[in-house]
Amino acid sequence: MKKLFVMAVLAIFTNTAFAATSIHAEVKGMVCAFCAKGISKKLREQDSTQDVWVDLKSRMVVVELKDQKTMSLEGFTKLIKDAGYDVASVEYINKTLVEIKAEHTHMKEVK
């Protein structure tokens, strides 16, 4: 029983330690593909960025961070504000960009 418990705890911590961290934000002021392209380009220039997804319709910006890399929410917000946009909300999410896109697509289909 102890072995089973220890294995379960290790599995939980291992998955958490290696889970991809993404930054998810709602950005105000994005109205066209040019806006999305500019934000995406600025975020992709960052050393910690693995991938970027911008959804104009929902005003969502997601940055998946590289393994062992970080980006502060303040730094992320500053990049967006310096590009001329406002950040309504921003948070870390322990999901990959693929998982976030899939959930977003599923939510659209449900509506």
Backbone hydrogen bonds, N-H to C=O, Kabsch-Sander energy under -0.5 kcal/mol:
donor,donor_aa,acceptor,acceptor_aa,energy
5,F,1,M,-2.2
6,V,2,K,-2.8
7,M,3,K,-2.6
8,A,4,L,-2.2
9,V,5,F,-2.4
10,L,6,V,-2.5
11,A,7,M,-2.3
12,I,8,A,-2.0
13,F,9,V,-2.5
14,T,10,L,-2.7
15,N,11,A,-2.2
16,T,12,I,-2.0
17,A,13,F,-2.4
18,F,14,T,-1.7
19,A,15,N,-0.6
19,A,16,T,-0.7
22,S,93,I,-3.2
23,I,63,V,-2.7
24,H,22,S,-0.5
24,H,91,E,-3.0
25,A,61,V,-2.4
26,E,89,S,-2.2
27,V,25,A,-0.6
27,V,59,R,-2.9
28,K,86,D,-3.2
31,V,29,G,-0.6
36,A,32,C,-1.9
37,K,33,A,-2.7
38,G,34,F,-2.2
39,I,35,C,-2.2
40,S,36,A,-2.6
41,K,37,K,-2.6
42,K,38,G,-2.2
43,L,39,I,-2.4
44,R,40,S,-2.4
45,E,41,K,-1.2
46,Q,43,L,-1.3
49,T,46,Q,-1.4
50,Q,64,E,-3.4
51,D,64,E,-1.5
53,W,62,V,-2.5
55,D,60,M,-3.0
56,L,54,V,-0.6
59,R,55,D,-0.8
59,R,56,L,-0.7
60,M,55,D,-1.9
61,V,25,A,-2.6
62,V,53,W,-2.8
63,V,23,I,-2.4
64,E,51,D,-2.6
65,L,21,T,-2.7
65,L,63,V,-0.5
66,K,48,S,-2.7
69,K,66,K,-2.0
76,F,72,S,-2.5
77,T,73,L,-2.6
78,K,74,E,-2.4
79,L,75,G,-2.1
80,I,76,F,-2.0
81,K,77,T,-2.8
82,D,78,K,-3.0
83,A,79,L,-1.1
84,G,81,K,-1.7
85,Y,80,I,-1.9
86,D,28,K,-1.9
88,A,26,E,-2.6
88,A,86,D,-0.7
89,S,26,E,-1.2
91,E,24,H,-2.1
93,I,22,S,-2.9
95,K,93,I,-1.7
100,I,96,T,-2.1
101,K,97,L,-2.7
102,A,98,V,-2.2
103,E,99,E,-2.3
104,H,100,I,-2.5
105,T,101,K,-2.7
106,H,102,A,-2.4
107,M,103,E,-2.5
108,K,104,H,-1.9
109,E,105,T,-2.0
110,V,106,H,-2.0
111,K,107,M,-1.5
